């Protein structure tokens, strides 16, 4: 007996000459929420459709629970996979009440009404059974769609961009509601999204896809702080990759020298250093190497874009009291004590870089 709810092994799927899914192997644990994240056209929706049974793989195998549902020799249709799905538009029946929508996929019998009431309580819509879909808000409709998908007791629940039709404020509140509901139900979930914040919030793990392949599968923290490839680094969050050269146990970059944190890299080795905005400090200086070219207000912080002599642009996140004007010349200071990831030959080194010990600067606003 395995603890895997879903096992994908070497899945391939093409549409003509377009390779939609390439050699995807993936495990989803029982009760886990896995977020599939990537740009449009990366293959995440195709992978979801393969799991649902809406598409058959060209090669490879797919197992749900202990049951092989797709391989070169067999294929189980969607209605026999015990898979629930919530689509972008929720697909509620407009002529049916909330209760009728939830009970649509249930067998008729004395337990049907009881199961509908259980689902209404689960999604915090008790007393809404007689309402029609058009009488509900977008967030409430989303919860009805979720209740309908969960009602038959599926082994796996698939969510395809379920919050994309909601405005920003409602989206944030609804995904918090959905996360709580799914945790209470103990559901195994695969969520497709192109929204980084949504993936990092909803997923116990995140699988980042690009060009039909999975670049990295890991916890949200590791995806952000320890990206496995340059693509993941750039796609998740704000990031710049700067060239560096290893010299006498340090990495020389345009923004200064970085220590190797005890790891020895080959002298003269070329690397790329990942610097996120929270790793970069700035300080006004008439002889500074950078010039502020953009300032974006983000509530409690400003995000500054600073152009360097090479023409490269670096970002720095600073608290609101640090208000600097555009065109201000600044020193660029890697924040001491931050682990900084570097890449060589397109992959992450096993050990990051540590900013060397030095003066701890206090940034003050321009008077």
Secondary structure as UniProt FT lines:
FT   STRAND          4..15
FT   TURN            16..17
FT   STRAND          18..29
FT   TURN            30..31
FT   STRAND          33..37
FT   TURN            40..41
FT   HELIX           44..52
FT   STRAND          59..64
FT   TURN            65..66
FT   STRAND          67..70
FT   HELIX           78..80
FT   TURN            81..82
FT   STRAND          83..86
FT   TURN            88..91
FT   TURN            94..95
FT   HELIX           98..102
FT   TURN            103..105
FT   HELIX           110..122
FT   TURN            123..124
FT   TURN            126..127
FT   TURN            129..130
FT   HELIX           133..135
FT   HELIX           138..151
FT   STRAND          156..160
FT   TURN            162..165
FT   HELIX           168..185
FT   STRAND          189..193
FT   HELIX           196..202
FT   STRAND          205..210
FT   TURN            211..212
FT   STRAND          213..218
FT   HELIX           220..225
FT   HELIX           230..235
FT   STRAND          240..247
FT   TURN            248..249
FT   STRAND          250..253
FT   TURN            254..255
FT   STRAND          256..259
FT   TURN            261..262
FT   TURN            267..268
FT   STRAND          270..275
FT   HELIX           277..279
FT   STRAND          280..284
FT   TURN            286..287
FT   STRAND          290..297
FT   STRAND          301..307
FT   TURN            309..310
FT   STRAND          313..319
FT   TURN            320..321
FT   TURN            326..327
FT   STRAND          329..334
FT   TURN            336..337
FT   STRAND          339..340
FT   STRAND          342..344
FT   TURN            345..346
FT   STRAND          347..348
FT   STRAND          353..354
//
